[in-house]
Amino acid sequence: EGNEPGDSTKITYRELLHKVCQFANVLRSQGVKKGDRISIYMPMILELVIAMLACARIGALHSVVFAGFSAESLCERILDCGCSLLIT
């Protein structure tokens, strides 16, 4: 459910699995492998959940930085965790 009344999305487990597998394949095609660190910079949307689950599916560690953070804060978090990919 979104912030606005009536703003919601419904998805089945099957649809979610399909989207997670698709995105996991995208990550693999970018060279991400088990143990890699990834930062995710997104608002609270369905794609954030898909990205988190795709990282978990291939064994990559993820750090979520919510979209309200400034560019400087994002930069500090990226450097601190030594991530190899940023998902926005």
HELIX and SHEET records of a PDB file:
HELIX    1   1 TYR A   13  SER A   29  1                                  17    
HELIX    2   2 LEU A   46  ILE A   58  1                                  13    
HELIX    3   3 ALA A   71  CYS A   81  1                                  11    
SHEET    1   A 3 LEU A  61  PHE A  66  0                                        
SHEET    2   A 3 ARG A  37  MET A  42  1                                        
SHEET    3   A 3 LEU A  85  ILE A  87  1                                        
END                                                                             
